[in-house]
């Protein structure tokens, strides 16, 4: 999408340079280039902003869930029996 915006700015800038006066050139650039491109980027950038908000909300929910869970202590962990290596060695 940004390549379209850059190309349109180029076209409008060339159009602004060909205007008869500086005022007409500035107005051409603002009303034919800057304003429409700002609107385009704002409208089509909405889904990305919504995804970022949802991702941030999910991250906060995960942090809250992690913080609300009690921490497991060493005595709560299940103990596994580790076989003694000496018993399994062959001479």
MIKEKOL-408406 format. One record per residue: residue in one letter; z, y, x of N, C-alpha, C, O in turn; residue number from 1. Coordinates in steps of 0.02 Angstrom, whole numbers, plus 32768, in hexadecimal, padded with zeros to 4 digits. Layout:
PT  residuo   n.z   n.y   n.x  ca.z  ca.y  ca.x   c.z   c.y   c.x   o.z   o.y   o.x  num
PT        A     Z     Y     X     Z     Y     X     Z     Y     X     Z     Y     X  NUM
...
This chain:
PT  residuo   n.z   n.y   n.x  ca.z  ca.y  ca.x   c.z   c.y   c.x   o.z   o.y   o.x  num
PT        X  8000  7FC5  8029  8000  8000  8000  8000  803F  802C  7FE1  8071  801A    1
PT        X  8023  803D  8064  8027  8079  808D  7FE5  808A  80AE  7FD8  80C5  80BC    2
PT        X  7FBA  8059  80B9  7F79  8069  80D6  7F4F  8092  80A5  7F28  80BC  80B9    3
PT        X  7F58  8085  8064  7F35  80AC  8031  7F4E  80F3  8031  7F27  8122  802C    4
PT        X  7F8F  80FC  8037  7FAD  813F  8039  7F94  8165  8076  7F83  81A0  8071    5
PT        X  7F93  8145  80AF  7F7C  8166  80EC  7F33  817A  80E6  7F20  81B1  80F9    6
PT        X  7F0A  814D  80CC  7EC3  815D  80C3  7EB9  8196  8092  7E8F  81C2  809C    7
PT        X  7EDF  8196  805C  7ED9  81CD  802B  7EEF  820F  804A  7ECF  8242  803D    8
PT        X  7F24  820F  8071  7F38  824D  8093  7F01  8267  80C1  7EF6  82A3  80C6    9
PT        X  7EDF  8239  80E2  7EA7  824D  810D  7E70  826F  80E5  7E56  82A3  80F9   10
PT        X  7E5D  8250  80AD  7E28  826C  8083  7E3D  82B1  8068  7E16  82E0  8069   11
PT        X  7E7A  82B6  804F  7E91  82F5  8032  7E99  832B  8068  7E8B  8365  805B   12
PT        X  7EAD  8318  80A3  7EB3  8348  80DA  7E6E  8365  80EC  7E67  83A1  80F7   13
PT        X  7E3B  833A  80EE  7DF7  8352  80FA  7DDF  837F  80C2  7DBC  83B0  80CD   14
PT        X  7DF1  836E  8084  7DDF  8398  804B  7E02  83DC  8050  7DE4  840F  8041   15
PT        X  7E40  83DB  8066  7E66  841A  806B  7E49  8447  80A1  7E49  8484  809A   16
PT        X  7E30  8429  80D7  7E12  8451  810D  7DD1  8473  80F6  7DBE  84A7  8112   17
PT        X  7DB0  8457  80C5  7D70  8474  80AF  7D78  84A8  8079  7D47  84C6  8063   18
PT        X  7DB6  84B4  8063  7DC1  84E7  8030  7DB3  852D  804C  7DB4  8537  8089   19
PT        X  7DA7  855D  801F  7D93  85A1  8033  7DCE  85C8  8050  7DC3  85F3  807C   20
PT        X  7E0B  85BC  803A  7E44  85E1  8053  7E7D  85B1  8066  7E7C  8576  8053   21
PT        X  7EAC  85CC  808A  7EE6  85A3  809F  7F0F  8590  8062  7F28  8557  805E   22
PT        X  7F17  85BE  8033  7F3E  85AF  7FF7  7F1D  8577  7FCF  7F40  854A  7FB8   23
PT        X  7EDD  8579  7FC7  7EBA  8543  7FA3  7EC0  8501  7FC9  7EC7  84CC  7FAA   24
PT        X  7EBE  8503  800A  7EC6  84C7  8032  7F0B  84A8  802B  7F12  846B  8024   25
PT        X  7F3E  84D2  802D  7F82  84B9  8025  7F8C  849D  7FDF  7FAA  8467  7FD7   26
PT        X  7F74  84C0  7FAD  7F7B  84A7  7F68  7F54  8466  7F5E  7F6C  8439  7F3B   27
PT        X  7F1A  8461  7F7C  7EF4  8423  7F78  7F1B  83EA  7F98  7F1F  83B3  7F7B   28
PT        X  7F37  83F6  7FD2  7F5C  83C1  7FF4  7F9A  83AD  7FCC  7FA9  8371  7FC6   29
PT        X  7FBD  83DE  7FB0  7FFB  83CE  7F8B  7FEC  83AA  7F4A  800A  8377  7F3B   30
PT        X  7FBD  83C6  7F22  7FB2  83AB  7EDF  7F82  8371  7EDC  7F82  834B  7EAC   31
PT        X  7F58  8369  7F0E  7F2B  832F  7F0F  7F41  82F9  7F40  7F29  82C1  7F3C   32
PT        X  7F6D  830A  7F6D  7F82  82DA  7FA0  7FCA  82C9  7F9D  7FDD  828F  7F91   33
PT        X  7FF5  82FA  7FA9  803C  82EE  7FAF  805D  82D6  7F6E  807F  82A3  7F6E   34
PT        X  8052  82F9  7F38  8071  82E8  7EF8  805A  82A3  7EDE  8084  827A  7ECC   35
PT        X  8018  8295  7EDB  8004  8254  7EC3  801B  821A  7EEF  802D  81E5  7ED6   36
PT        X  801B  8224  7F31  8031  81EE  7F5E  807C  81E3  7F58  8093  81AA  7F5B   37
PT        X  80A2  8218  7F50  80EA  8210  7F46  80F8  81E9  7F06  8124  81BE  7F05   38
PT        X  80D4  81F9  7ED1  80DC  81D5  7E92  80C7  818C  7E99  80EA  8160  7E7F   39
PT        X  8091  8180  7EBB  8079  813B  7EC5  80AB  8112  7EEC  80BB  80DA  7ED9   40
PT        X  80C5  812D  7F22  80F6  8109  7F4B  8136  80FD  7F24  8154  80C8  7F29   41
PT        X  814A  812E  7EFC  8188  8127  7ED5  817F  80F2  7E9F  81AC  80C9  7E94   42
PT        X  8146  80F2  7E7D  813B  80C2  7E47  8134  807B  7E62  8154  804D  7E48   43
PT        X  810B  8072  7E95  8100  802F  7EAF  8137  8018  7EDD  813A  7FDD  7EEF   44
PT        X  8163  8044  7EF2  819C  8030  7F1B  81D7  801A  7EF1  8209  8002  7F0C   45
PT        X  81D3  8020  7EAF  8209  800D  7E82  821E  7FC4  7E87  825A  7FB6  7E8D   46
PT        X  81EE  7F95  7E86  8202  7F4F  7E8C  8227  7F40  7ECD  8256  7F18  7ECE   47
PT        X  8212  7F5F  7F03  8235  7F54  7F43  827C  7F70  7F41  82AA  7F51  7F5B   48
PT        X  8283  7FAB  7F21  82C7  7FC7  7F1B  82F3  7F9A  7EF0  832E  7F91  7EFF   49
PT        X  82D6  7F7D  7EBA  82FD  7F51  7E8F  8311  7F12  7EB4  834A  7EFA  7EAC   50
PT        X  82E3  7EF6  7EDC  82F5  7EBA  7F04  832D  7ECA  7F35  835A  7EA1  7F3E   51
PT        X  832A  7F04  7F54  835E  7F17  7F84  83A2  7F1F  7F61  83D5  7F0B  7F7C   52
PT        X  83A1  7F3C  7F25  83E0  7F43  7F00  83FD  7EFF  7EED  8439  7EF4  7EF3   53
PT        X  83D1  7ED1  7ED6  83E9  7E8E  7EC3  8405  7E69  7EFF  8438  7E48  7EFB   54
PT        X  83E2  7E6F  7F38  83F9  7E4E  7F75  843D  7E6A  7F8B  8469  7E44  7F9F   55
PT        X  8445  7EAB  7F88  8484  7ECA  7F9B  84BC  7EB5  7F6B  84F4  7EA9  7F81   56
PT        X  84AC  7EB0  7F2B  84DE  7E9A  7EFA  84F3  7E52  7F07  852E  7E41  7F03   57
PT        X  84C2  7E26  7F16  84D2  7DE1  7F26  84FC  7DDB  7F65  8529  7DB2  7F68   58
PT        X  84ED  7E04  7F97  8515  7E02  7FD4  855D  7E17  7FC7  858C  7DFA  7FE2   59
PT        X  8565  7E4B  7F9E  85A9  7E61  7F8D  85CE  7E2B  7F65  860A  7E20  7F70   60
PT        X  85AB  7E0A  7F38  85CB  7DD5  7F11  85DF  7D9B  7F3E  8615  7D7E  7F35   61
PT        X  85B5  7D8A  7F6F  85C6  7D54  7F9D  8602  7D67  7FC8  862D  7D3D  7FD5   62
PT        X  8605  7DA5  7FDF  863E  7DBB  8006  867E  7DBA  7FDD  86B2  7DA6  7FF5   63
PT        X  867A  7DD0  7F9E  86B5  7DCF  7F72  86CC  7D88  7F65  8708  7D7B  7F64   64
PT        X  869D  7D5A  7F5B  86AF  7D14  7F4F  86CE  7CF6  7F8D  86FE  7CD0  7F88   65
PT        X  86B3  7D07  7FC7  86CF  7CEC  8006  8715  7D08  8012  8741  7CE4  8029   66
PT        X  871F  7D48  8002  8760  7D66  800C  8794  7D4D  7FDB  87CF  7D4C  7FEC   67
PT        X  8780  7D39  7F9F  87B0  7D24  7F6D  87C5  7CDB  7F76  87F7  7CC7  7F5A   68
PT        X  879F  7CB4  7F9C  87B2  7C6F  7FA7  87EB  7C6B  7FDA  87EA  7C8E  800C   69
PT        X  881C  7C3F  7FCC  8852  7C38  7FFE  8838  7C16  803C  880D  7BEA  8039   70
PT        X  8852  7C2B  8075  883D  7C0E  80B4  885D  7BCA  80BD  8898  7BC0  80AE   71
PT        X  8836  7B9B  80D7  8850  7B58  80E3  8876  7B58  8125  885E  7B72  8157   72
PT        X  88B0  7B3B  8123  88D8  7B37  8160  88C9  7AF5  8183  88A7  7ACA  8168   73
PT        X  88E3  7AEE  81BF  88D7  7AB2  81E6  88F7  7A75  81C5  88DD  7A3E  81CD   74
PT        X  892E  7A7D  81A1  894E  7A44  8181  8929  7A2E  8142  8931  79F5  812D   75
PT        X  88FF  7A59  8124  88DA  7A47  80E9  889A  7A20  80FA  887E  79FE  80CE   76
PT        X  8883  7A23  8137  8845  7A03  814A  884F  79B7  814C  8883  799F  8162   77
PT        X  881D  7992  8135  8824  7948  8139  8821  7931  8181  87FB  794B  81AA   78
PT        X  884B  7900  818F  884E  78E6  81D3  8822  78A9  81D8  8824  787C  81AF   79
PT        X  87F9  78A8  820B  87CF  786F  8218  87EB  784A  8255  8802  7868  8285   80
PT        X  87E8  7809  824F  8801  77E3  8289  87C9  77DD  82BB  8791  77CA  82AB   81
PT        X  87D9  77ED  82F9  87A9  77EA  832F  87B9  77AB  8356  87F1  77A3  836F   82
PT        X  8788  777E  835C  8797  7740  8382  87A3  774F  83CB  8786  777D  83E9   83
PT        X  87CF  7728  83E7  87E0  7730  842D  87A7  7713  8457  8792  76DB  844C   84
PT        X  878F  773A  8488  8757  7724  84B1  876A  76EA  84DE  873F  76C1  84F0   85
PT        X  87A8  76E5  84F0  87BD  76B1  851D  87B7  766D  84FD  87AB  763B  8520   86
PT        X  87C0  7669  84BD  87BC  7628  849B  8775  760E  849A  876B  75D2  8498   87
PT        X  8743  7639  849C  86FE  7624  8495  86DA  761D  84D8  869F  760B  84D9   88
PT        X  86FB  762A  850E  86DA  7625  854F  86D8  75DB  8564  8708  75B6  855B   89
PT        X  869F  75C8  8580  8699  7584  8599  86A0  7585  85E4  8683  75AF  8606   90
PT        X  86C6  7557  85FE  86D1  7552  8647  869E  7528  8668  869F  751F  86A5   91
